[in-house]
Amino acid sequence: MTDVPKLKIKIFADGADLKGMLEMYRRPDIQGFTTNPTLMRKAGLSDYRAFAREVLGAIPDRPISFEVFSDDFAEMETQAREIASWAPNVNVKIPVTNTKGEPSYALVKRLSAEGIKVNVTALFTLEQVRDVALALAPETPAFVSVFAGRIADTGRDPMPHMAAAKAILGLRPRAELIWASPRELLNIFHADAVGCDIITVTNDLLAKLKNVGKDLATFSLETVKMFRDDAVKAGFQL
């Protein structure tokens, strides 16, 4: 297995807890951040703008993605322009469709043509990747988030799918492919192997990086000790 320092892929921390984000910011191996409305809701946030401005005040020099939340494209565009104005390190997350299944390509095209850095999110199909690539302005940096973890949840191997997505994005060299929603630490190495530019990883998975390359016999003994300690603490008797 490739050592973590030898990975080419960039690791972005995925979350909406300010304390956790700041902990990740202190780590040089974390090169950016992503959020979404679901993570914000789980974190108990209610003031979107205030949270975003607090985060950007604390993390001014690494990419951070904030997502629009309207289902109407006109309102989505208004939100996108405001979010983009908050700081130069912001990428605006635009869902690939609204909840009616209507594609957001025209909106992506307008924003990208004006130099707004988007993060087009919730992509699953290669057709979506192709159409997003065609909508992006060649000169404007962008992220394209393909939900490889959820693709794997359907029983499909995401690795050839993501390799194909990377090939399609060759149309737009300034667009970076994100392996989104990983399910296990090993996905970081999968994403690196197929040439993804970025992987978004939650803090609980990032905590497992300390196990990379760990001696398996040592890991086995630690696991046995954990079971024994928990049995003792529980006071089990037969």
Buried (B, 14 or more C-beta within 10 A) or exposed (E): EBEBEEBEBBBBBBBBBBEBBEBBBEEEEBBBBBBBBEBBEEBEBEEBEEBBEEBBEEBEEBBBBBBBBBEEBEEBBEBBBBBBEBBEBBBBBBBBBBEEEEBBBEBBBBBBEEEBBBBBBBBBEBEBBBBBBEBBBEEBBBBBBBBBBBBBEEEEEBBEBBBBBBEBBEBBEBBBBBBBBBEEBEBBBBBBBBBBBBBBBBBEBBEBBEEBEEEEEEEEEEEEEEEEEEEEEEEEEE
